[in-house]
């Protein structure tokens, strides 16, 4: 049995669950995207990544301490450069991860930007496989891979990868990060099963990373989204802003992903 809550005004989740008859509290964040990348260079945007990682580290430490968190799961895309480990990665990521491990256990699930992430991951960080990890009845995954049928006993999926963003012209929330909570038919993901599956899509934790385009369903890089983004599959949908404002349901979901349901 697990209890999932949003951290107030932060793109982060807290999971309370019992493991081996012991209560555990787990913090989950996704898509930090640390380090330089081509789009920031092309747009002449200068980022002080040392300041940004220090800021994120301080925020996460405060959440861990104030909520008595036992462990933290990073849902992938820790680094920004997709294909290699660059100078920024060597300078920033080992120190950042080591600092996080000083106040709780840290589990890292690689995302599609995290090729060769093991080169900059300290030994005291639990580096998981790209298909994610299971805690109780929850699969934690980045979202760029498809779950194995061996995971069909889970009842919830928590994923990042998509940077869900609200798009509506003339709205004060246009371009802002959002949460997406779904209840879908489980057989869409695990064909051998029946019933319902809860799915939570996390926004990027990095406040400087926003979705600047709508994801087109035919081109989305999430095989999970491709399977569930259909009217006959979605049973319930709730879309929420970072501050907890309810924005809409499955009607808005089609607008977010630029796809008809």
C-alpha positions, 0 to 999 in steps of 0.5 A: 500500500502506498500514499502519494502526495505532491510537494507544495509548490514544487514539481516533486512527489512524496511517496509513503510506503511500507517495505519489509514491514518498515515505513519509508518516505521517498522523494521523486523528481525528474528531468534536471537537464544539467549542463549546456546544450545546443538550444541554449547556445543557438538562442544566446542564452547563458546559464550559470549551471554551478548556481543552478545545481547549487540551488536545486541541491539546497531545495531538495535538501530542504524537502528531504529534511522537512519531510524526513525523507529516507530516499530520493529517486531521480527519474532520468535526464540528469544531464542535458547532452544526449550522446556524450559526457561533456566538460559541464557533466564532469564538473557538475554532476559528480559533486551534485549527486555526492552532495545529495547522497549526504542526506539520503539514499539516492537512486538514479534511473537513466533517461534518454539524455543519460548515455554514459551517465555511469562515468559521472555517477559516484559509487554511493549512488544506486544506478538502476536500469533504464526500464526503471525500478519497482517500489511496492505497487509502483513502477518508477521509470523515466518514460522513454522505454516500455515496461516489461510484461514482467511488471504487470503486477504493478498498479501505478506508473510514475514517469518524467520525460515529457515535461508536461506544459500548459499551452493556451494563448491569452492565459496567465498560465500559458507555458507553465509546468503542469502535473498530469494524473491518469487512470487508464485501462491496464491492458493498454500497457500490459495486454495479459491483464485487466483492471485499471492503472494509475499514471502520473507524469512529472514536470521537469524539476529544473525551473529553467526547463520549460516545454516550448513546443507541443508534443505531437502524438505521432512523433512523441518519444514516449512509447507509454504515451503512444499506448494510452493517449486514446479516448477508449483507454483513458478512464479518468484524467486530472491536470493540475498546475504546480500550485495545485490549481485544477486546470482540466480533464481529458478534454485538456489532455488532447490540447496539451499533446496536440492530439485528438482523443 
